[in-house]
Amino acid sequence: MARKRNEAERERLLQVAYKLMTEQGFENTSLSDIAKAANITKSLVQYYFPAKEIIATTLVERGLNTIYEQISKDKEINIPNSVVMAFAVGYALFHYSFYNNIITKYLIQEYIENRLYTMQVVDTGLEWFEEKEPKLFAKLREEDPHFDDKLSFAFGGIIEYVYECNENGREIDGDFIIEFALKTIEPTFKLIVDDDTDLINISMYFPDDWFKKHVKEYNKKMFGI
């Protein structure tokens, strides 16, 4: 008889895994380490997370859902359409990830050292967005046959930039990353939104100190911290 999934147990494993990964790094954390720290068997960890990478993508998905909920319920933020919402969620996830002292530099650094890991995060984000807005993606592909190629080019360029900064010891310019990505894919999105919609200056949709005000709420929902 198949074991019934226990969401509380799965949640506890996520938090244990995250704590270990921020303390000793993603590469150095094994499923066996997680099992030992959680005082359960490795096979039980594998039941919930067959591969370590699934833990990472699960956290990315949770981050996106948490931010989406934060923005949707906030009366201070006026999001005019689903395209702006997608840009706003992506912008917020980037901000929370790079400028949040709970998400340690150790874990972020390790992820940006590896192109495969970074692309995994990007792919997870795009899949999440497409699941949220399948009709929007269908429309974008209808309007622009090169839509998927442009996405790959934009995010592939970001990954290479981050990787090169890391390799050469240069500081990563977060504002440059956002500007580059938005300028690359904005023309396609502009095909299906009003001309007045400002996608490049996505930060304008967030009130001053919005992230500082909501980061504790985000960390609580994400990591139980």
PyMOL CGO cylinders between C-alpha atoms (Angstrom):
from pymol import cmd
from pymol.cgo import CYLINDER

trace = [
    CYLINDER, 0.00, 0.00, 0.00, 1.37, 3.38, -1.01, 0.3, 1, 1, 1, 1, 1, 1,
    CYLINDER, 1.37, 3.38, -1.01, 2.36, 5.70, 1.79, 0.3, 1, 1, 1, 1, 1, 1,
    CYLINDER, 2.36, 5.70, 1.79, 0.05, 8.68, 2.25, 0.3, 1, 1, 1, 1, 1, 1,
    CYLINDER, 0.05, 8.68, 2.25, 1.82, 11.99, 1.83, 0.3, 1, 1, 1, 1, 1, 1,
    CYLINDER, 1.82, 11.99, 1.83, 2.10, 14.07, 4.96, 0.3, 1, 1, 1, 1, 1, 1,
    CYLINDER, 2.10, 14.07, 4.96, 2.33, 17.77, 4.11, 0.3, 1, 1, 1, 1, 1, 1,
    CYLINDER, 2.33, 17.77, 4.11, 3.59, 18.69, 7.58, 0.3, 1, 1, 1, 1, 1, 1,
    CYLINDER, 3.59, 18.69, 7.58, 6.39, 16.14, 7.25, 0.3, 1, 1, 1, 1, 1, 1,
    CYLINDER, 6.39, 16.14, 7.25, 7.25, 17.37, 3.76, 0.3, 1, 1, 1, 1, 1, 1,
    CYLINDER, 7.25, 17.37, 3.76, 7.32, 20.93, 5.05, 0.3, 1, 1, 1, 1, 1, 1,
    CYLINDER, 7.32, 20.93, 5.05, 9.65, 19.98, 7.89, 0.3, 1, 1, 1, 1, 1, 1,
    CYLINDER, 9.65, 19.98, 7.89, 12.03, 18.31, 5.44, 0.3, 1, 1, 1, 1, 1, 1,
    CYLINDER, 12.03, 18.31, 5.44, 12.09, 21.43, 3.28, 0.3, 1, 1, 1, 1, 1, 1,
    CYLINDER, 12.09, 21.43, 3.28, 13.07, 23.57, 6.25, 0.3, 1, 1, 1, 1, 1, 1,
    CYLINDER, 13.07, 23.57, 6.25, 15.73, 21.09, 7.40, 0.3, 1, 1, 1, 1, 1, 1,
    CYLINDER, 15.73, 21.09, 7.40, 17.16, 20.92, 3.88, 0.3, 1, 1, 1, 1, 1, 1,
    CYLINDER, 17.16, 20.92, 3.88, 17.23, 24.69, 3.51, 0.3, 1, 1, 1, 1, 1, 1,
    CYLINDER, 17.23, 24.69, 3.51, 19.00, 25.14, 6.83, 0.3, 1, 1, 1, 1, 1, 1,
    CYLINDER, 19.00, 25.14, 6.83, 21.68, 22.59, 5.91, 0.3, 1, 1, 1, 1, 1, 1,
    CYLINDER, 21.68, 22.59, 5.91, 22.19, 24.04, 2.45, 0.3, 1, 1, 1, 1, 1, 1,
    CYLINDER, 22.19, 24.04, 2.45, 22.69, 27.55, 3.78, 0.3, 1, 1, 1, 1, 1, 1,
    CYLINDER, 22.69, 27.55, 3.78, 25.17, 26.26, 6.38, 0.3, 1, 1, 1, 1, 1, 1,
    CYLINDER, 25.17, 26.26, 6.38, 27.25, 23.91, 4.25, 0.3, 1, 1, 1, 1, 1, 1,
    CYLINDER, 27.25, 23.91, 4.25, 26.24, 24.59, 0.64, 0.3, 1, 1, 1, 1, 1, 1,
    CYLINDER, 26.24, 24.59, 0.64, 24.05, 22.87, -1.90, 0.3, 1, 1, 1, 1, 1, 1,
    CYLINDER, 24.05, 22.87, -1.90, 26.76, 20.57, -3.28, 0.3, 1, 1, 1, 1, 1, 1,
    CYLINDER, 26.76, 20.57, -3.28, 27.88, 19.47, 0.17, 0.3, 1, 1, 1, 1, 1, 1,
    CYLINDER, 27.88, 19.47, 0.17, 24.39, 18.62, 1.36, 0.3, 1, 1, 1, 1, 1, 1,
    CYLINDER, 24.39, 18.62, 1.36, 23.24, 15.11, 0.52, 0.3, 1, 1, 1, 1, 1, 1,
    CYLINDER, 23.24, 15.11, 0.52, 19.87, 13.44, 0.95, 0.3, 1, 1, 1, 1, 1, 1,
    CYLINDER, 19.87, 13.44, 0.95, 21.54, 11.34, 3.64, 0.3, 1, 1, 1, 1, 1, 1,
    CYLINDER, 21.54, 11.34, 3.64, 22.54, 14.54, 5.49, 0.3, 1, 1, 1, 1, 1, 1,
    CYLINDER, 22.54, 14.54, 5.49, 18.95, 15.75, 5.34, 0.3, 1, 1, 1, 1, 1, 1,
    CYLINDER, 18.95, 15.75, 5.34, 17.67, 12.40, 6.60, 0.3, 1, 1, 1, 1, 1, 1,
    CYLINDER, 17.67, 12.40, 6.60, 20.11, 12.41, 9.50, 0.3, 1, 1, 1, 1, 1, 1,
    CYLINDER, 20.11, 12.41, 9.50, 19.26, 15.98, 10.51, 0.3, 1, 1, 1, 1, 1, 1,
    CYLINDER, 19.26, 15.98, 10.51, 15.54, 15.24, 10.29, 0.3, 1, 1, 1, 1, 1, 1,
    CYLINDER, 15.54, 15.24, 10.29, 15.99, 11.95, 12.20, 0.3, 1, 1, 1, 1, 1, 1,
    CYLINDER, 15.99, 11.95, 12.20, 14.31, 9.87, 9.49, 0.3, 1, 1, 1, 1, 1, 1,
    CYLINDER, 14.31, 9.87, 9.49, 15.44, 7.38, 6.84, 0.3, 1, 1, 1, 1, 1, 1,
    CYLINDER, 15.44, 7.38, 6.84, 16.95, 8.43, 3.52, 0.3, 1, 1, 1, 1, 1, 1,
    CYLINDER, 16.95, 8.43, 3.52, 14.24, 6.47, 1.71, 0.3, 1, 1, 1, 1, 1, 1,
    CYLINDER, 14.24, 6.47, 1.71, 11.60, 8.65, 3.35, 0.3, 1, 1, 1, 1, 1, 1,
    CYLINDER, 11.60, 8.65, 3.35, 13.39, 11.80, 2.19, 0.3, 1, 1, 1, 1, 1, 1,
    CYLINDER, 13.39, 11.80, 2.19, 13.48, 10.32, -1.33, 0.3, 1, 1, 1, 1, 1, 1,
    CYLINDER, 13.48, 10.32, -1.33, 9.77, 9.60, -1.12, 0.3, 1, 1, 1, 1, 1, 1,
    CYLINDER, 9.77, 9.60, -1.12, 9.09, 13.33, -0.89, 0.3, 1, 1, 1, 1, 1, 1,
    CYLINDER, 9.09, 13.33, -0.89, 12.12, 14.54, -2.87, 0.3, 1, 1, 1, 1, 1, 1,
    CYLINDER, 12.12, 14.54, -2.87, 13.53, 11.85, -5.22, 0.3, 1, 1, 1, 1, 1, 1,
    CYLINDER, 13.53, 11.85, -5.22, 16.42, 14.16, -6.15, 0.3, 1, 1, 1, 1, 1, 1,
    CYLINDER, 16.42, 14.16, -6.15, 18.13, 17.00, -4.31, 0.3, 1, 1, 1, 1, 1, 1,
    CYLINDER, 18.13, 17.00, -4.31, 17.45, 19.38, -7.19, 0.3, 1, 1, 1, 1, 1, 1,
    CYLINDER, 17.45, 19.38, -7.19, 13.71, 19.00, -6.62, 0.3, 1, 1, 1, 1, 1, 1,
    CYLINDER, 13.71, 19.00, -6.62, 14.16, 20.65, -3.23, 0.3, 1, 1, 1, 1, 1, 1,
    CYLINDER, 14.16, 20.65, -3.23, 15.70, 23.68, -4.95, 0.3, 1, 1, 1, 1, 1, 1,
    CYLINDER, 15.70, 23.68, -4.95, 12.97, 23.96, -7.59, 0.3, 1, 1, 1, 1, 1, 1,
    CYLINDER, 12.97, 23.96, -7.59, 10.31, 23.49, -4.90, 0.3, 1, 1, 1, 1, 1, 1,
    CYLINDER, 10.31, 23.49, -4.90, 11.73, 26.47, -3.02, 0.3, 1, 1, 1, 1, 1, 1,
    CYLINDER, 11.73, 26.47, -3.02, 11.75, 28.56, -6.21, 0.3, 1, 1, 1, 1, 1, 1,
    CYLINDER, 11.75, 28.56, -6.21, 8.11, 27.69, -6.89, 0.3, 1, 1, 1, 1, 1, 1,
    CYLINDER, 8.11, 27.69, -6.89, 7.20, 28.50, -3.31, 0.3, 1, 1, 1, 1, 1, 1,
    CYLINDER, 7.20, 28.50, -3.31, 8.98, 31.84, -3.60, 0.3, 1, 1, 1, 1, 1, 1,
    CYLINDER, 8.98, 31.84, -3.60, 7.04, 32.73, -6.73, 0.3, 1, 1, 1, 1, 1, 1,
    CYLINDER, 7.04, 32.73, -6.73, 3.71, 31.71, -5.18, 0.3, 1, 1, 1, 1, 1, 1,
    CYLINDER, 3.71, 31.71, -5.18, 4.48, 33.64, -1.99, 0.3, 1, 1, 1, 1, 1, 1,
    CYLINDER, 4.48, 33.64, -1.99, 5.36, 36.79, -3.91, 0.3, 1, 1, 1, 1, 1, 1,
    CYLINDER, 5.36, 36.79, -3.91, 2.33, 36.45, -6.18, 0.3, 1, 1, 1, 1, 1, 1,
    CYLINDER, 2.33, 36.45, -6.18, 0.12, 36.27, -3.10, 0.3, 1, 1, 1, 1, 1, 1,
    CYLINDER, 0.12, 36.27, -3.10, 1.89, 39.24, -1.47, 0.3, 1, 1, 1, 1, 1, 1,
    CYLINDER, 1.89, 39.24, -1.47, 1.46, 41.45, -4.52, 0.3, 1, 1, 1, 1, 1, 1,
    CYLINDER, 1.46, 41.45, -4.52, -2.11, 40.34, -5.28, 0.3, 1, 1, 1, 1, 1, 1,
    CYLINDER, -2.11, 40.34, -5.28, -3.44, 41.23, -1.83, 0.3, 1, 1, 1, 1, 1, 1,
    CYLINDER, -3.44, 41.23, -1.83, -1.47, 44.49, -1.43, 0.3, 1, 1, 1, 1, 1, 1,
    CYLINDER, -1.47, 44.49, -1.43, -3.70, 47.50, -2.08, 0.3, 1, 1, 1, 1, 1, 1,
    CYLINDER, -3.70, 47.50, -2.08, -0.62, 49.73, -2.36, 0.3, 1, 1, 1, 1, 1, 1,
    CYLINDER, -0.62, 49.73, -2.36, 0.43, 47.97, -5.57, 0.3, 1, 1, 1, 1, 1, 1,
    CYLINDER, 0.43, 47.97, -5.57, -1.58, 48.62, -8.71, 0.3, 1, 1, 1, 1, 1, 1,
    CYLINDER, -1.58, 48.62, -8.71, -0.80, 45.94, -11.28, 0.3, 1, 1, 1, 1, 1, 1,
    CYLINDER, -0.80, 45.94, -11.28, -2.64, 46.74, -14.55, 0.3, 1, 1, 1, 1, 1, 1,
    CYLINDER, -2.64, 46.74, -14.55, -2.39, 43.35, -16.30, 0.3, 1, 1, 1, 1, 1, 1,
    CYLINDER, -2.39, 43.35, -16.30, -0.97, 39.83, -16.17, 0.3, 1, 1, 1, 1, 1, 1,
    CYLINDER, -0.97, 39.83, -16.17, 2.17, 40.79, -18.08, 0.3, 1, 1, 1, 1, 1, 1,
    CYLINDER, 2.17, 40.79, -18.08, 3.13, 43.40, -15.52, 0.3, 1, 1, 1, 1, 1, 1,
    CYLINDER, 3.13, 43.40, -15.52, 2.31, 40.91, -12.77, 0.3, 1, 1, 1, 1, 1, 1,
    CYLINDER, 2.31, 40.91, -12.77, 4.75, 38.41, -14.26, 0.3, 1, 1, 1, 1, 1, 1,
    CYLINDER, 4.75, 38.41, -14.26, 7.47, 41.04, -14.50, 0.3, 1, 1, 1, 1, 1, 1,
    CYLINDER, 7.47, 41.04, -14.50, 6.73, 42.24, -10.96, 0.3, 1, 1, 1, 1, 1, 1,
    CYLINDER, 6.73, 42.24, -10.96, 6.91, 38.72, -9.49, 0.3, 1, 1, 1, 1, 1, 1,
    CYLINDER, 6.91, 38.72, -9.49, 10.21, 38.05, -11.26, 0.3, 1, 1, 1, 1, 1, 1,
    CYLINDER, 10.21, 38.05, -11.26, 11.62, 41.37, -10.12, 0.3, 1, 1, 1, 1, 1, 1,
    CYLINDER, 11.62, 41.37, -10.12, 10.55, 40.71, -6.54, 0.3, 1, 1, 1, 1, 1, 1,
    CYLINDER, 10.55, 40.71, -6.54, 12.04, 37.20, -6.50, 0.3, 1, 1, 1, 1, 1, 1,
    CYLINDER, 12.04, 37.20, -6.50, 15.36, 38.58, -7.74, 0.3, 1, 1, 1, 1, 1, 1,
    CYLINDER, 15.36, 38.58, -7.74, 15.28, 41.31, -5.11, 0.3, 1, 1, 1, 1, 1, 1,
    CYLINDER, 15.28, 41.31, -5.11, 14.40, 38.96, -2.25, 0.3, 1, 1, 1, 1, 1, 1,
    CYLINDER, 14.40, 38.96, -2.25, 17.06, 36.46, -3.34, 0.3, 1, 1, 1, 1, 1, 1,
    CYLINDER, 17.06, 36.46, -3.34, 20.00, 38.82, -3.75, 0.3, 1, 1, 1, 1, 1, 1,
    CYLINDER, 20.00, 38.82, -3.75, 19.23, 41.34, -1.03, 0.3, 1, 1, 1, 1, 1, 1,
    CYLINDER, 19.23, 41.34, -1.03, 17.84, 39.15, 1.75, 0.3, 1, 1, 1, 1, 1, 1,
    CYLINDER, 17.84, 39.15, 1.75, 20.19, 38.28, 4.59, 0.3, 1, 1, 1, 1, 1, 1,
    CYLINDER, 20.19, 38.28, 4.59, 18.19, 35.11, 5.35, 0.3, 1, 1, 1, 1, 1, 1,
    CYLINDER, 18.19, 35.11, 5.35, 19.10, 33.72, 1.93, 0.3, 1, 1, 1, 1, 1, 1,
    CYLINDER, 19.10, 33.72, 1.93, 22.79, 33.54, 2.65, 0.3, 1, 1, 1, 1, 1, 1,
    CYLINDER, 22.79, 33.54, 2.65, 25.49, 34.52, 0.21, 0.3, 1, 1, 1, 1, 1, 1,
    CYLINDER, 25.49, 34.52, 0.21, 26.85, 31.00, 0.54, 0.3, 1, 1, 1, 1, 1, 1,
    CYLINDER, 26.85, 31.00, 0.54, 23.83, 29.42, -1.13, 0.3, 1, 1, 1, 1, 1, 1,
    CYLINDER, 23.83, 29.42, -1.13, 23.40, 32.14, -3.74, 0.3, 1, 1, 1, 1, 1, 1,
    CYLINDER, 23.40, 32.14, -3.74, 27.10, 32.07, -4.58, 0.3, 1, 1, 1, 1, 1, 1,
    CYLINDER, 27.10, 32.07, -4.58, 27.09, 28.32, -5.10, 0.3, 1, 1, 1, 1, 1, 1,
    CYLINDER, 27.09, 28.32, -5.10, 24.10, 28.49, -7.40, 0.3, 1, 1, 1, 1, 1, 1,
    CYLINDER, 24.10, 28.49, -7.40, 25.56, 31.23, -9.56, 0.3, 1, 1, 1, 1, 1, 1,
    CYLINDER, 25.56, 31.23, -9.56, 28.81, 29.30, -9.89, 0.3, 1, 1, 1, 1, 1, 1,
    CYLINDER, 28.81, 29.30, -9.89, 27.02, 26.61, -11.84, 0.3, 1, 1, 1, 1, 1, 1,
    CYLINDER, 27.02, 26.61, -11.84, 25.28, 27.33, -15.16, 0.3, 1, 1, 1, 1, 1, 1,
    CYLINDER, 25.28, 27.33, -15.16, 23.12, 24.22, -14.83, 0.3, 1, 1, 1, 1, 1, 1,
    CYLINDER, 23.12, 24.22, -14.83, 21.77, 25.27, -11.43, 0.3, 1, 1, 1, 1, 1, 1,
    CYLINDER, 21.77, 25.27, -11.43, 21.10, 28.81, -12.58, 0.3, 1, 1, 1, 1, 1, 1,
    CYLINDER, 21.10, 28.81, -12.58, 19.27, 27.62, -15.71, 0.3, 1, 1, 1, 1, 1, 1,
    CYLINDER, 19.27, 27.62, -15.71, 17.25, 25.28, -13.53, 0.3, 1, 1, 1, 1, 1, 1,
    CYLINDER, 17.25, 25.28, -13.53, 15.98, 28.25, -11.53, 0.3, 1, 1, 1, 1, 1, 1,
    CYLINDER, 15.98, 28.25, -11.53, 15.14, 30.15, -14.74, 0.3, 1, 1, 1, 1, 1, 1,
    CYLINDER, 15.14, 30.15, -14.74, 13.30, 27.18, -16.25, 0.3, 1, 1, 1, 1, 1, 1,
    CYLINDER, 13.30, 27.18, -16.25, 11.32, 26.68, -13.05, 0.3, 1, 1, 1, 1, 1, 1,
    CYLINDER, 11.32, 26.68, -13.05, 10.27, 30.32, -13.10, 0.3, 1, 1, 1, 1, 1, 1,
    CYLINDER, 10.27, 30.32, -13.10, 9.19, 30.23, -16.73, 0.3, 1, 1, 1, 1, 1, 1,
    CYLINDER, 9.19, 30.23, -16.73, 7.24, 27.01, -16.22, 0.3, 1, 1, 1, 1, 1, 1,
    CYLINDER, 7.24, 27.01, -16.22, 5.51, 28.54, -13.22, 0.3, 1, 1, 1, 1, 1, 1,
    CYLINDER, 5.51, 28.54, -13.22, 4.54, 31.63, -15.21, 0.3, 1, 1, 1, 1, 1, 1,
    CYLINDER, 4.54, 31.63, -15.21, 3.25, 29.59, -18.15, 0.3, 1, 1, 1, 1, 1, 1,
    CYLINDER, 3.25, 29.59, -18.15, 1.14, 27.42, -15.84, 0.3, 1, 1, 1, 1, 1, 1,
    CYLINDER, 1.14, 27.42, -15.84, -0.34, 30.59, -14.35, 0.3, 1, 1, 1, 1, 1, 1,
    CYLINDER, -0.34, 30.59, -14.35, -1.01, 32.21, -17.72, 0.3, 1, 1, 1, 1, 1, 1,
    CYLINDER, -1.01, 32.21, -17.72, -1.24, 29.54, -20.48, 0.3, 1, 1, 1, 1, 1, 1,
    CYLINDER, -1.24, 29.54, -20.48, -3.41, 31.73, -22.71, 0.3, 1, 1, 1, 1, 1, 1,
    CYLINDER, -3.41, 31.73, -22.71, -0.95, 34.59, -22.40, 0.3, 1, 1, 1, 1, 1, 1,
    CYLINDER, -0.95, 34.59, -22.40, 1.95, 32.39, -23.49, 0.3, 1, 1, 1, 1, 1, 1,
    CYLINDER, 1.95, 32.39, -23.49, -0.08, 31.04, -26.40, 0.3, 1, 1, 1, 1, 1, 1,
    CYLINDER, -0.08, 31.04, -26.40, -0.84, 34.60, -27.49, 0.3, 1, 1, 1, 1, 1, 1,
    CYLINDER, -0.84, 34.60, -27.49, 2.81, 35.64, -27.21, 0.3, 1, 1, 1, 1, 1, 1,
    CYLINDER, 2.81, 35.64, -27.21, 3.90, 32.72, -29.38, 0.3, 1, 1, 1, 1, 1, 1,
    CYLINDER, 3.90, 32.72, -29.38, 1.18, 33.55, -31.88, 0.3, 1, 1, 1, 1, 1, 1,
    CYLINDER, 1.18, 33.55, -31.88, 2.31, 37.17, -32.12, 0.3, 1, 1, 1, 1, 1, 1,
    CYLINDER, 2.31, 37.17, -32.12, 6.04, 36.42, -32.17, 0.3, 1, 1, 1, 1, 1, 1,
    CYLINDER, 6.04, 36.42, -32.17, 7.33, 33.07, -33.54, 0.3, 1, 1, 1, 1, 1, 1,
    CYLINDER, 7.33, 33.07, -33.54, 10.72, 33.81, -31.92, 0.3, 1, 1, 1, 1, 1, 1,
    CYLINDER, 10.72, 33.81, -31.92, 9.28, 34.37, -28.45, 0.3, 1, 1, 1, 1, 1, 1,
    CYLINDER, 9.28, 34.37, -28.45, 10.86, 31.29, -26.88, 0.3, 1, 1, 1, 1, 1, 1,
    CYLINDER, 10.86, 31.29, -26.88, 14.19, 32.01, -28.56, 0.3, 1, 1, 1, 1, 1, 1,
    CYLINDER, 14.19, 32.01, -28.56, 14.16, 35.53, -27.16, 0.3, 1, 1, 1, 1, 1, 1,
    CYLINDER, 14.16, 35.53, -27.16, 13.50, 34.23, -23.67, 0.3, 1, 1, 1, 1, 1, 1,
    CYLINDER, 13.50, 34.23, -23.67, 16.38, 31.78, -23.99, 0.3, 1, 1, 1, 1, 1, 1,
    CYLINDER, 16.38, 31.78, -23.99, 18.64, 34.54, -25.30, 0.3, 1, 1, 1, 1, 1, 1,
    CYLINDER, 18.64, 34.54, -25.30, 17.70, 36.95, -22.51, 0.3, 1, 1, 1, 1, 1, 1,
    CYLINDER, 17.70, 36.95, -22.51, 18.11, 34.54, -19.65, 0.3, 1, 1, 1, 1, 1, 1,
    CYLINDER, 18.11, 34.54, -19.65, 21.05, 32.76, -21.22, 0.3, 1, 1, 1, 1, 1, 1,
    CYLINDER, 21.05, 32.76, -21.22, 22.79, 36.13, -21.44, 0.3, 1, 1, 1, 1, 1, 1,
    CYLINDER, 22.79, 36.13, -21.44, 22.05, 36.83, -17.79, 0.3, 1, 1, 1, 1, 1, 1,
    CYLINDER, 22.05, 36.83, -17.79, 23.46, 33.46, -16.78, 0.3, 1, 1, 1, 1, 1, 1,
    CYLINDER, 23.46, 33.46, -16.78, 26.65, 34.04, -18.74, 0.3, 1, 1, 1, 1, 1, 1,
    CYLINDER, 26.65, 34.04, -18.74, 27.04, 37.52, -17.25, 0.3, 1, 1, 1, 1, 1, 1,
    CYLINDER, 27.04, 37.52, -17.25, 26.59, 36.21, -13.71, 0.3, 1, 1, 1, 1, 1, 1,
    CYLINDER, 26.59, 36.21, -13.71, 28.93, 33.31, -14.38, 0.3, 1, 1, 1, 1, 1, 1,
    CYLINDER, 28.93, 33.31, -14.38, 31.65, 35.57, -15.80, 0.3, 1, 1, 1, 1, 1, 1,
    CYLINDER, 31.65, 35.57, -15.80, 31.35, 37.99, -12.88, 0.3, 1, 1, 1, 1, 1, 1,
    CYLINDER, 31.35, 37.99, -12.88, 31.80, 35.08, -10.52, 0.3, 1, 1, 1, 1, 1, 1,
    CYLINDER, 31.80, 35.08, -10.52, 34.75, 33.66, -12.46, 0.3, 1, 1, 1, 1, 1, 1,
    CYLINDER, 34.75, 33.66, -12.46, 36.56, 37.00, -12.57, 0.3, 1, 1, 1, 1, 1, 1,
    CYLINDER, 36.56, 37.00, -12.57, 35.68, 38.21, -9.09, 0.3, 1, 1, 1, 1, 1, 1,
    CYLINDER, 35.68, 38.21, -9.09, 33.59, 41.12, -10.34, 0.3, 1, 1, 1, 1, 1, 1,
    CYLINDER, 33.59, 41.12, -10.34, 30.57, 42.38, -8.41, 0.3, 1, 1, 1, 1, 1, 1,
    CYLINDER, 30.57, 42.38, -8.41, 27.23, 41.41, -9.92, 0.3, 1, 1, 1, 1, 1, 1,
    CYLINDER, 27.23, 41.41, -9.92, 25.21, 44.46, -10.92, 0.3, 1, 1, 1, 1, 1, 1,
    CYLINDER, 25.21, 44.46, -10.92, 21.60, 43.57, -10.14, 0.3, 1, 1, 1, 1, 1, 1,
    CYLINDER, 21.60, 43.57, -10.14, 20.19, 46.68, -11.79, 0.3, 1, 1, 1, 1, 1, 1,
    CYLINDER, 20.19, 46.68, -11.79, 22.04, 45.86, -15.01, 0.3, 1, 1, 1, 1, 1, 1,
    CYLINDER, 22.04, 45.86, -15.01, 20.65, 42.30, -15.01, 0.3, 1, 1, 1, 1, 1, 1,
    CYLINDER, 20.65, 42.30, -15.01, 17.08, 43.52, -14.67, 0.3, 1, 1, 1, 1, 1, 1,
    CYLINDER, 17.08, 43.52, -14.67, 17.50, 46.21, -17.32, 0.3, 1, 1, 1, 1, 1, 1,
    CYLINDER, 17.50, 46.21, -17.32, 19.11, 43.78, -19.77, 0.3, 1, 1, 1, 1, 1, 1,
    CYLINDER, 19.11, 43.78, -19.77, 16.38, 41.14, -19.38, 0.3, 1, 1, 1, 1, 1, 1,
    CYLINDER, 16.38, 41.14, -19.38, 13.53, 43.61, -19.63, 0.3, 1, 1, 1, 1, 1, 1,
    CYLINDER, 13.53, 43.61, -19.63, 14.90, 45.38, -22.70, 0.3, 1, 1, 1, 1, 1, 1,
    CYLINDER, 14.90, 45.38, -22.70, 15.41, 42.06, -24.47, 0.3, 1, 1, 1, 1, 1, 1,
    CYLINDER, 15.41, 42.06, -24.47, 11.93, 40.64, -23.96, 0.3, 1, 1, 1, 1, 1, 1,
    CYLINDER, 11.93, 40.64, -23.96, 9.84, 43.80, -23.54, 0.3, 1, 1, 1, 1, 1, 1,
    CYLINDER, 9.84, 43.80, -23.54, 9.17, 44.33, -27.29, 0.3, 1, 1, 1, 1, 1, 1,
    CYLINDER, 9.17, 44.33, -27.29, 7.43, 40.96, -27.55, 0.3, 1, 1, 1, 1, 1, 1,
    CYLINDER, 7.43, 40.96, -27.55, 5.30, 41.56, -24.48, 0.3, 1, 1, 1, 1, 1, 1,
    CYLINDER, 5.30, 41.56, -24.48, 4.47, 45.02, -25.78, 0.3, 1, 1, 1, 1, 1, 1,
    CYLINDER, 4.47, 45.02, -25.78, 2.66, 43.35, -28.68, 0.3, 1, 1, 1, 1, 1, 1,
    CYLINDER, 2.66, 43.35, -28.68, -0.15, 42.30, -26.36, 0.3, 1, 1, 1, 1, 1, 1,
    CYLINDER, -0.15, 42.30, -26.36, -0.33, 45.11, -23.80, 0.3, 1, 1, 1, 1, 1, 1,
    CYLINDER, -0.33, 45.11, -23.80, -1.25, 48.78, -23.99, 0.3, 1, 1, 1, 1, 1, 1,
    CYLINDER, -1.25, 48.78, -23.99, 1.47, 51.12, -25.19, 0.3, 1, 1, 1, 1, 1, 1,
    CYLINDER, 1.47, 51.12, -25.19, 1.20, 53.00, -21.91, 0.3, 1, 1, 1, 1, 1, 1,
    CYLINDER, 1.20, 53.00, -21.91, 2.27, 49.97, -19.88, 0.3, 1, 1, 1, 1, 1, 1,
    CYLINDER, 2.27, 49.97, -19.88, 5.75, 50.56, -18.49, 0.3, 1, 1, 1, 1, 1, 1,
    CYLINDER, 5.75, 50.56, -18.49, 7.60, 47.25, -18.31, 0.3, 1, 1, 1, 1, 1, 1,
    CYLINDER, 7.60, 47.25, -18.31, 11.15, 48.54, -18.25, 0.3, 1, 1, 1, 1, 1, 1,
    CYLINDER, 11.15, 48.54, -18.25, 10.74, 50.53, -15.03, 0.3, 1, 1, 1, 1, 1, 1,
    CYLINDER, 10.74, 50.53, -15.03, 9.08, 47.70, -13.16, 0.3, 1, 1, 1, 1, 1, 1,
    CYLINDER, 9.08, 47.70, -13.16, 10.30, 49.04, -9.81, 0.3, 1, 1, 1, 1, 1, 1,
    CYLINDER, 10.30, 49.04, -9.81, 7.87, 51.95, -10.15, 0.3, 1, 1, 1, 1, 1, 1,
    CYLINDER, 7.87, 51.95, -10.15, 4.98, 49.62, -9.29, 0.3, 1, 1, 1, 1, 1, 1,
    CYLINDER, 4.98, 49.62, -9.29, 6.40, 49.02, -5.81, 0.3, 1, 1, 1, 1, 1, 1,
    CYLINDER, 6.40, 49.02, -5.81, 6.08, 51.65, -3.07, 0.3, 1, 1, 1, 1, 1, 1,
    CYLINDER, 6.08, 51.65, -3.07, 9.28, 52.86, -1.41, 0.3, 1, 1, 1, 1, 1, 1,
    CYLINDER, 9.28, 52.86, -1.41, 10.71, 50.38, 1.10, 0.3, 1, 1, 1, 1, 1, 1,
    CYLINDER, 10.71, 50.38, 1.10, 8.14, 47.76, 0.04, 0.3, 1, 1, 1, 1, 1, 1,
    CYLINDER, 8.14, 47.76, 0.04, 10.67, 44.91, 0.19, 0.3, 1, 1, 1, 1, 1, 1,
    CYLINDER, 10.67, 44.91, 0.19, 12.05, 46.03, 3.52, 0.3, 1, 1, 1, 1, 1, 1,
    CYLINDER, 12.05, 46.03, 3.52, 8.51, 46.16, 4.89, 0.3, 1, 1, 1, 1, 1, 1,
    CYLINDER, 8.51, 46.16, 4.89, 7.50, 42.70, 3.63, 0.3, 1, 1, 1, 1, 1, 1,
    CYLINDER, 7.50, 42.70, 3.63, 10.70, 40.66, 3.83, 0.3, 1, 1, 1, 1, 1, 1,
    CYLINDER, 10.70, 40.66, 3.83, 9.89, 39.20, 7.26, 0.3, 1, 1, 1, 1, 1, 1,
    CYLINDER, 9.89, 39.20, 7.26, 6.51, 38.03, 5.99, 0.3, 1, 1, 1, 1, 1, 1,
    CYLINDER, 6.51, 38.03, 5.99, 8.21, 36.48, 2.95, 0.3, 1, 1, 1, 1, 1, 1,
    CYLINDER, 8.21, 36.48, 2.95, 10.83, 34.65, 5.02, 0.3, 1, 1, 1, 1, 1, 1,
    CYLINDER, 10.83, 34.65, 5.02, 8.21, 33.36, 7.42, 0.3, 1, 1, 1, 1, 1, 1,
    CYLINDER, 8.21, 33.36, 7.42, 6.16, 31.83, 4.64, 0.3, 1, 1, 1, 1, 1, 1,
    CYLINDER, 6.16, 31.83, 4.64, 9.20, 30.58, 2.75, 0.3, 1, 1, 1, 1, 1, 1,
    CYLINDER, 9.20, 30.58, 2.75, 11.38, 29.16, 5.48, 0.3, 1, 1, 1, 1, 1, 1,
    CYLINDER, 11.38, 29.16, 5.48, 9.44, 29.35, 8.71, 0.3, 1, 1, 1, 1, 1, 1,
    CYLINDER, 9.44, 29.35, 8.71, 11.95, 31.92, 10.00, 0.3, 1, 1, 1, 1, 1, 1,
]
cmd.load_cgo(trace, "trace")
